[in-house]
Amino acid sequence: MLLLRVPLLAILVGMALCQYSDYDYQPVVEPPSPKCNQECDCPTNFRSAMYCDSRNLKFVPIVPTGIQYLYLQNNGLEEIKAGVFDNVTDTLRWLVLDNNNLTNAKIEKGTIDKLTALEKLFFSYNQITEPIIPPSKSLDELKMMHNKLTKFPGGLLTDKENLTSVHLQHNELTSESISGAFKGPKKLLSLDVSHNKLKKLPVGVPSSLEILYADYNEIDSVGAGYLNKLPSLQYLRLSHNKLQDTGLPAGVFNVTSLIELDLSFNKLKSIPEINEALEQLYLQANEIDKFELTSICKHISPLNFSRLKHLRLDANNITSRNMPPEYSNCLRQASDIMFE
């Protein structure tokens, strides 16, 4: 019997091994975890990330090979020394530096300027006066809100062909200091320059733009044909500026692409001409004293009417009694018209 058991055992083992070759089975071998910096955390279930946030760090630690996502927000970072990114110059994809004390003078050469694969750079709530832009052509999102930026030189974004979103709100930028800054990225969808010192809307922005926020500035006019150069623009916010009727050429907002237009908290005395495709119009806190229906509907018929759903006119010199009788035919889709 013993002689029979050995061949039987061999057959069973052979069958067990053959079942894997039948399905082309390849055992999964996880890559070795990067040697994590002792001041940070590298989770075993997210081996390419290093978390160094909220640890009272004063300088950026050396980043080990294999790290693609680096989180350094909510520290007291004051400097970035040369060489800390040398192991990940062509692999680091995300760099989060929000809420630190970084200045341009303390960011040495051979740091961010060597990151050729970076996709997202979050640099908000720091003390920089000039933008820090990596050489990566893969960059798709740039956030530098709540800094002390006074200029954004043209040409910095020229080769950023994948850049879709730029956030520069709460800085000290002027119209002159950003002239030509956004000419490069052909896929830019969203640009936020609110809470700055602009007197004009930024020039040279790409025609791909869908969202432009420029509220809380000092803008007093919009150039004729400005929106015609942005055929994809859907959302435009210009609240809390210095717009007056004289600064708005006839029909400047009458474009078919716009869905939302915010002109609240300005000095307008009349409703500007809009396109019938517009859905959201915010005009509260102006000086409007009349309701001209032709500004909203050029012609009224079963097929010609405004698509406005929300219209705010509160905090003006106008009430519902100023509405012309035929307004209901024009604004037949409006579910909310606010006067008070």
C-alpha positions in Angstrom: 0.0 0.0 0.0 2.8 2.4 0.7 4.1 2.1 -2.8 0.6 3.1 -4.1 0.4 6.2 -1.8 3.5 7.9 -3.2 2.3 8.0 -6.8 -1.1 9.1 -5.6 0.4 11.9 -3.6 2.5 13.0 -6.6 -0.6 13.1 -8.8 -2.6 15.2 -6.3 0.3 17.7 -6.0 0.6 17.9 -9.8 -3.1 18.6 -10.1 -2.9 21.4 -7.5 -0.1 23.1 -9.4 -1.7 22.6 -12.8 -4.9 24.5 -11.7 -2.9 27.7 -11.6 -1.3 27.3 -15.0 -4.7 26.6 -16.5 -5.8 30.2 -15.5 -2.4 31.8 -16.2 -2.2 32.6 -12.5 0.5 35.1 -11.4 0.9 35.7 -7.7 0.5 39.4 -6.7 3.7 40.8 -5.3 3.3 44.2 -3.7 6.1 46.7 -4.2 8.2 47.4 -1.2 7.0 50.3 0.9 9.2 53.4 0.6 11.4 54.0 3.5 9.2 56.6 5.2 10.7 59.6 6.9 10.6 59.1 10.7 8.6 62.4 11.1 5.9 61.3 8.7 3.5 58.5 8.1 3.4 56.2 5.0 0.3 53.9 5.2 0.7 50.4 4.1 -2.5 50.6 2.1 -1.3 53.7 0.3 2.3 53.0 -0.2 2.9 55.9 -2.6 1.7 58.6 -0.1 3.6 60.3 2.7 1.7 62.2 5.3 3.7 64.9 7.1 0.8 67.3 7.8 0.0 68.9 11.2 3.3 68.0 12.9 4.9 71.4 13.6 7.6 70.9 11.1 9.9 73.9 10.3 11.4 72.4 7.1 10.5 69.9 4.5 12.0 66.5 5.2 13.8 64.4 2.6 11.3 62.5 0.5 12.2 58.9 -0.2 12.0 57.1 -3.5 8.6 55.8 -4.5 6.5 58.7 -3.0 4.0 60.2 -5.4 1.7 62.1 -3.0 3.2 64.3 -0.4 1.1 66.1 2.3 2.8 68.9 4.2 -0.2 71.2 5.1 -0.8 72.7 8.5 2.8 73.0 9.7 5.1 75.8 10.5 7.2 75.3 7.4 9.6 78.2 6.8 11.9 76.8 4.2 12.5 74.2 1.6 16.1 73.2 1.3 17.7 72.0 -1.9 17.8 68.2 -2.4 14.7 67.3 -0.4 12.9 66.2 -3.6 15.9 64.6 -5.4 14.5 61.1 -5.0 11.2 62.0 -6.6 11.9 64.7 -9.2 10.2 62.6 -12.0 7.6 60.7 -9.9 6.0 63.1 -7.4 2.4 63.9 -8.6 0.8 65.8 -5.7 2.4 68.4 -3.4 0.3 70.0 -0.7 1.9 72.9 1.1 -1.1 74.8 2.4 -1.1 76.7 5.6 2.5 77.2 6.3 4.9 80.2 6.6 6.8 79.8 3.3 8.4 82.8 1.5 10.1 83.0 -1.9 13.4 83.7 -0.2 13.3 80.4 1.7 12.5 78.2 -1.2 15.9 77.1 -2.6 16.7 76.2 -6.1 16.7 72.5 -6.8 13.4 72.0 -5.1 10.0 72.6 -6.7 11.8 73.8 -9.9 13.0 70.2 -10.4 9.6 68.4 -10.2 8.9 67.3 -13.7 5.8 65.1 -13.1 3.8 67.2 -10.7 0.0 67.3 -11.4 -1.3 69.3 -8.5 0.4 72.0 -6.5 -1.5 73.4 -3.5 0.4 76.4 -2.0 -2.3 78.4 -0.3 -2.1 80.3 3.0 1.6 81.1 2.8 3.6 84.3 2.4 4.9 84.1 -1.2 4.9 87.3 -3.3 5.7 85.6 -6.6 4.3 82.3 -8.0 6.3 79.1 -7.7 5.7 77.1 -10.8 7.2 73.6 -11.4 8.5 72.7 -14.9 6.0 69.8 -15.1 3.9 69.8 -18.3 1.4 67.5 -16.5 0.3 70.2 -14.0 -3.5 70.3 -14.1 -4.4 72.2 -10.9 -2.7 75.2 -9.3 -3.8 76.8 -6.0 -2.1 79.8 -4.5 -4.9 81.5 -2.6 -4.3 83.7 0.5 -0.7 84.6 -0.2 0.9 88.0 -0.9 1.2 87.7 -4.6 1.8 91.0 -6.3 2.6 89.8 -9.7 2.2 86.8 -12.0 4.6 87.2 -14.9 3.6 86.1 -18.4 5.2 83.0 -19.8 5.1 81.0 -16.5 2.2 78.8 -17.8 3.2 78.8 -21.5 3.9 75.0 -21.6 1.2 73.9 -19.2 -0.9 72.2 -21.8 -2.9 70.2 -19.2 -3.6 72.9 -16.8 -7.4 73.2 -16.2 -7.8 75.1 -12.9 -6.0 78.1 -11.4 -7.0 79.7 -8.0 -5.4 83.0 -7.1 -8.0 84.6 -4.9 -7.1 86.7 -1.8 -3.8 88.1 -3.1 -2.6 91.6 -4.1 -2.6 91.2 -7.9 -3.4 94.1 -10.2 -4.5 94.1 -13.8 -1.1 95.1 -14.9 0.7 92.5 -12.9 -1.2 89.6 -14.5 -1.2 90.9 -18.1 -0.5 87.9 -20.3 -0.2 85.5 -17.4 -2.9 83.1 -18.7 -2.1 82.9 -22.5 -0.4 79.6 -22.4 -2.8 76.8 -21.1 -5.1 75.8 -23.9 -7.3 73.6 -21.7 -7.9 76.1 -18.8 -11.5 75.7 -17.6 -11.6 77.6 -14.3 -9.8 80.8 -13.2 -10.4 82.5 -9.9 -8.9 85.9 -9.3 -11.4 87.2 -6.8 -10.3 89.3 -3.8 -7.5 91.1 -5.5 -6.9 94.6 -6.8 -7.9 94.2 -10.5 -9.4 97.2 -12.3 -10.1 95.2 -15.5 -10.9 91.6 -16.3 -7.7 89.6 -17.1 -6.7 89.7 -20.8 -5.5 86.9 -22.9 -7.3 84.1 -21.2 -7.8 81.0 -23.4 -11.1 80.5 -25.2 -11.6 77.2 -23.4 -12.5 79.0 -20.1 -15.8 78.0 -18.6 -15.6 79.6 -15.1 -14.3 83.1 -14.3 -14.6 84.5 -10.8 -13.4 88.1 -10.4 -15.6 89.3 -7.5 -14.2 91.6 -4.8 -12.0 93.7 -7.0 -12.0 97.2 -8.3 -13.3 96.5 -11.8 -15.2 99.5 -13.2 -15.8 98.3 -16.8 -15.9 95.4 -19.1 -14.4 95.8 -22.6 -16.7 95.5 -25.6 -16.5 92.0 -27.1 -14.7 90.6 -24.1 -17.1 87.7 -23.6 -17.2 87.0 -27.4 -13.6 85.8 -27.1 -14.7 83.2 -24.5 -17.3 81.1 -26.3 -17.3 78.4 -23.6 -17.8 80.7 -20.6 -20.7 79.6 -18.4 -20.2 81.2 -15.0 -19.1 84.8 -14.5 -19.0 86.5 -11.1 -18.3 90.2 -10.9 -20.0 91.1 -7.6 -18.5 93.6 -5.2 -16.8 95.7 -7.8 -17.3 99.3 -9.1 -19.3 98.6 -12.2 -21.5 101.4 -13.5 -23.8 101.5 -16.6 -21.3 103.7 -18.4 -18.6 100.9 -18.1 -20.8 98.3 -19.8 -21.0 98.5 -23.6 -24.4 97.6 -25.1 -24.9 93.8 -25.2 -21.6 93.0 -23.5 -23.3 90.2 -21.5 -25.6 89.1 -24.3 -23.8 85.8 -25.1 -25.4 82.4 -25.5 -22.9 80.4 -23.4 -23.6 82.1 -20.0 -25.6 80.2 -17.5 -24.9 82.3 -14.4 -24.1 86.0 -14.1 -23.4 87.8 -10.8 -23.3 91.6 -10.9 -24.5 92.1 -7.3 -23.0 94.8 -5.0 -22.1 97.3 -7.8 -23.4 100.7 -8.9 -25.7 99.8 -11.8 -28.8 101.8 -12.3 -30.4 99.6 -15.0 -30.6 96.0 -15.8 -27.9 95.2 -18.5 -28.9 93.4 -21.6 -28.6 89.6 -21.3 -29.2 86.6 -23.5 -32.4 84.6 -23.2 -30.4 81.5 -22.4 -29.1 82.9 -19.1 -30.5 80.9 -16.0 -29.2 82.8 -13.0 -29.0 86.6 -12.7 -27.9 88.3 -9.5 -28.3 92.1 -9.4 -29.0 92.7 -5.7 -27.5 95.7 -3.9 -27.2 98.0 -6.9 -29.0 101.3 -7.6 -31.5 99.9 -10.2 -34.6 102.1 -10.3 -36.4 100.7 -13.4 -37.3 97.3 -15.0 -36.8 97.3 -18.7 -38.2 94.0 -20.0 -36.3 94.4 -23.3 -33.0 93.9 -21.4 -34.2 90.3 -20.7 -36.5 89.5 -23.6 -36.0 91.1 -27.0 -39.1 89.3 -28.4 -41.8 87.4 -26.6 -43.7 84.6 -28.3 -44.5 80.9 -27.6 -40.9 80.0 -28.5 -39.1 83.2 -27.5 -38.8 83.8 -23.8 -36.2 84.0 -21.1 -34.8 80.9 -19.5 -34.1 82.7 -16.2 -34.9 80.6 -13.2 -33.5 82.9 -10.5 -33.5 86.7 -10.5 -32.4 88.8 -7.5 -33.2 92.5 -7.5 -33.4 93.0 -3.7 -31.6 96.0 -2.1 -32.3 98.2 -5.2 -34.7 101.1 -5.8 -37.3 98.9 -7.4 -40.2 96.8 -6.2 -42.6 94.2 -7.7 -44.9 97.1 -8.6 -42.4 98.3 -11.2 -42.8 95.1 -13.2 -44.5 95.5 -16.5 -47.7 93.5 -17.0 -46.2 91.2 -19.7 -43.3 90.1 -17.5 -44.9 86.7 -16.8 -44.7 85.8 -20.5 -41.1 86.7 -20.6 -40.1 85.2 -17.3 -42.3 82.1 -17.5 -39.6 79.8 -16.2 -38.6 82.0 -13.3 -39.3 80.2 -10.0 -37.7 82.9 -7.8 -37.8 86.7 -8.4 -36.6 88.4 -5.3 -37.3 92.1 -4.5 -36.9 92.1 -0.8 
